[in-house]
Amino acid sequence: MKALVYEGVEEVAYRDMPDAVPGRDEHLIRVQAVGICGSDMHAYLGHDARRPAPLILGHEAAGVIIGGPRDGTRVTINPLVSCGLCPACTSGRENLCPHRQIISMPPREGAFAQYVSMPDRNLVEVPDGVPLDKAALAEPLAVSWHTVRLAIEAFHPTSEKRALVLGGGAIGLAAALALRAMGIEDVTLVEPNSGRRTFLQGLGFRVLDEAAGPYPIVIDAVGYAATRATASACAEPGGVIAHVGLGEDTGGLDIRRMTLQEITFIGTYTYTAEDFRQTAQAIFDGRLGALDWTEARPLSEGAQAFRDLRSGVVTAPKIILDPWE
């Protein structure tokens, strides 16, 4: 099969790889659409030791089951494979499973390929009327759905329904869409890239180049020391910061202010299986909008897509690759 393979720092190559082989209770998926994630970029830049070269990256995918009793079924893929047996899994917190695996990390190759194998429980059937390039957005949208759900659960019921989202990439935009879907209409995004800011404004969002508070809910979809500093400055007393970005490990939070003002900080990672199913259903129902903010490219031109993302010339929040072009 053809695949886009991470071969070293800022090196990916489109080449032949051994065909994916489904294991026990797994299906072979013909990948039709796969998105480039921020974590793929971290690996590409050599910032993720969990993704050593050579490796097929990519985990935001949708496709069609090949063979078996579900042959021809259109599916979107939950790439987080959990054990199903530990206390985290049996309590519905599969994202915290100590044995979790995710495609695009060893031992599981990713979905920047024509085929990938996945357990049946990780597949959500896609209705015929939903394009697979939109269904492939279930994974990044689920990340933000999970973040927003946790933020709202910690949100004081007497607070105003307003939120600030730091970062206008796919996760930030997804957070803004999830906030609206969950009843918080007053959402402001902050995005320093002028081209992307204009793109987001064209989608009907209020987008600023820098933040000023206070806000009851602040979502940090970037995760650098600078954005954490902004988040802790912009959260109102008694407010909530939900942190989903993985840009930088340390620094930024004003712990003294957060303590004196009783600001809740929540670290959020991926999503539960239920979050993923709810997100997929929200896509199918149209509750997350038209999802027309992606840019389509062939997988064969994936190396250039990574270079363009690296240089900051891509205005669309998400690039979707087609493995068959």
TAFEN-V609301 format. One line per field, one symbol per residue. ss: DSSP state (H for helix, E for strand, L for the rest). phi: phi as a letter, one per 40 degrees, with the letter a starting at -180 (. if undefined). psi: psi as a letter, one per 30 degrees, with the letter a starting at -180 (. if undefined). A space follows every 50 residues. Layout:
BEGIN
ss=???
phi=???
psi=???
END
This chain:
BEGIN
ss=LEEEEEEELLEEEEEELLLLLLLLLEEEEEEEEEELLHHHHHHHLLLLLL LLLLEELLLEEEEEEELLLLLLLEEEELLEELLLLLHHHHLLLHHHLLLL EELLELLELLLLELEEEEEHHHEEELLLLLLHHHHLLHHHHHHHHHHHHH HHHHLLLLLLLEEEEELLLHHHHHHHHHHHHLLLLEEEEELLLHHHHHHH HHLLLEEELLLLLLEEEEEELLLLHHHHHHHHHHEEEEEEEEELLLLLLL LLLLHHHHHHLLLEEEELLLLLHHHHHHHHHHHHHLLLLLLLLEEEEEHH HHHHHHHHHHHLLLLLLEEEEELLL
phi=.cabbcbidfbbbcacbdccbcccgbbcbccbaacccdcccdcdcgbbcc bcccaccgabbaabcbggcbdgccbbbcccbbcgbcdcccbgbdcbdcbc bbcgbdcbccbcacaabacdccbbcbddcbcccccccdccccdcdcccdc cccccccccccbabbchbccccccccccdcccgbccbbbbacccccccdc cccgccbbcacaccbcbbbccbgbdcccccccccccdgcbbbbbcbcacb ghccccccccbfccbbcbbfacccdccccdcccccgcbgcfbbbbcaccc bccccccccccgcccccabbbbcbb
psi=lkljkkflkhjkkjlklkkkjkakglkkkjkfkklkleeeeeeefggjff iklkkjakgillakkjlafgkfkklkkjfjjlfffleeefgghffgkfgk lkkgkkgklagilfllkklefgkkkklefjkffefffeeeeeeeeeeeee eeefkkfflkiklkkjkgaeeeeeeeeeeefggjfjkklkjfjeeeeeee effgljklfllkalkekkjjgehleeeeeeefefklkgakkkjfkhekel lekieeeeefghkkkkkkkclleeeeeeeeeeeefgfgafhhglkklkef geeeeeeeeefgfkfkfkkkkjfg.
END
